Amino acid sequence: MPKTRHRRAFPRRIARKAVSLLPPARADAATRMARATRDLVTGRPAAKPAAPSLSPAPVYRSRPVMPRMKPKMPVGDTSGWTLPPLSEGHDIITEVLYDTGPDAPRFDVELFESLNAEYADRPIVKEPTSFVAADRIETARNRIGWAEKLVNLRGKTVLEIGCSNGYETYLLGTNAGSDAYGVDVNARGAWADLAGDTVHFECADMTVNNPYEHNTFDVVISYVVWEHVTHPRALLQETYNVLKPGGRAWIRANLYCGPKASHRYRDINFPWPHLLFSEDVIRDWDVKEGRSPRGPSWVNRLTWDNYRTYLDEIGFRLKHLQFQEADWDEEFYQRFENMLGRWPRRDLERDFFLMVVEKPA
Ligand SMILES: C[S@@+](CC[C@H](N)C(=O)[O-])C[C@H]1O[C@@H](n2cnc3c(N)ncnc32)[C@H](O)[C@@H]1O
């Protein structure tokens, strides 16, 4: 068979195969379309239109699926090259630098348990924050005082995104002189007791159905919410939309690569468990410990660079940025460098960011 014919026959074979996989009505349309294209390109006179069919016209639920051809990458001329000899040994590994066999370290429940025991007397979080209501209220008070240092709250319309039980929103509206709005995807029982003339709550996902008009708020605040958000960029975009021009957002959130980002530091003592172990292993360990299989507790995996990209794309101006960095455990890092070295060291160090961003006036 001449070479040129062989080359031309190959795509035709693929096209025929692709057409054979389509349902009959679509296959018919695809064949007609391919013939028309061929006639156009080759200058062949167009085939006579087929006699009108008496069968009912096919009903398409979606556009016909056409096989896609990948564009060819441009390559230099390699026709004169001397090719390597065909070798019997091309599939045979003759030396191994990294052990991937049965004796290689396995990131399984047994290793997880032994690391947790090893770090039991020096857990990554020594005193986790309390969930007791009185302690949460004290934390909320400190947080509002913290936000006040960087954004003006008095006399302002303020939205708290991810307000949970509503204490910060309450303190904003009752003590900090704001007209305060709290929004969360889960409504809390406490809202009914906390709501008032200057304290309002809404159960909504702003990324799906934003209940607030554009250009409504002077300030947005949010505490440790963004890492739990399914569509973090969309929520940043909606934050931008609801801010008035010149309005500012004060946002603190946990970063994915930080040592505590699994959010399981009440049970897990050693750093970066979510980067070393699969979620399945963490769930299996939960079950072994007699708990329901929770696994790690974040939703998205954003690093600071991802946030920065989104801020720039949306049009926010970064006015203030601070990282909370963890104590660096060099011995642990070196031990698992093969796994942890896959992320930039500066991301592994950063637990939280606190930013103030502005919608340009
Ligand atoms: C870790 S909690 C923090 C709650 C509170 N800010 C605090 O510091 O106690 C995360 C909160 O974010 C809420 N959340 C998750 N996705 C959200 C979204 N798209 N919009 C608003 N809230 C969201 C959750 O329901 C949860 O109350």
The ligand as a Gaussian input file, in Angstrom:
#p B3LYP/6-31G(d) Opt

LIG

0 1
 C      -15.354000      27.090000      61.488000
 S      -16.929000      27.803000      61.448000
 C      -16.570000      29.447000      62.007000
 C      -17.776000      30.095000      62.563000
 C      -17.509000      31.442000      63.266000
 N      -17.080000      32.458000      62.330000
 C      -16.536000      31.248000      64.382000
 O      -15.391000      31.713000      64.247000
 O      -16.885000      30.633000      65.369000
 C      -17.259000      28.007000      59.737000
 C      -18.655000      28.568000      59.469000
 O      -18.751000      28.879000      58.083000
 C      -20.059000      28.583000      57.667000
 N      -20.047000      28.538000      56.183000
 C      -19.567000      27.589000      55.363000
 N      -19.759000      27.936000      54.076000
 C      -20.361000      29.140000      54.093000
 C      -20.841000      30.036000      53.080000
 N      -20.736000      29.755000      51.775000
 N      -21.432000      31.184000      53.458000
 C      -21.565000      31.486000      54.767000
 N      -21.145000      30.678000      55.766000
 C      -20.555000      29.530000      55.436000
 C      -20.361000      27.291000      58.398000
 O      -21.733000      27.018000      58.467000
 C      -19.773000      27.594000      59.769000
 O      -20.703000      28.198000      60.625000

